[in-house]
């Protein structure tokens, strides 16, 4: 969470470009998938800032709404993450990505 929040705070334009994607569907329509706004990662940033301002230390309580949103939208988040990974492989072909799936990353974060 801390890394994502840091990126959202200091590189919001880049994060928006990564987390808002136009994807071509199987029926050749273009669909916008926005996991930044409307309850997504933008809400995670707000929750973090509220927690910081209030001095709250309970990550479970602070980020519960984000993780609830994530559970409901995990398929859309995975589409965006898969697109990010494909784009990074295109830009940096020699770079090997050793990351977990979005689901696994959320499980690890919730355990901490």
Protein Blocks (a to p, Z undefined) as FASTA:
>chain_A
ZZmmmmmmmmmmmmmmmmpccdddfkopacdddfkggoiamlmmmmmmmmmmnopablkl
mmmmmmmmmmmmmmmmmmmmmmmmmmmmmmmmmbccfbdcfklmmmmmmmZZ
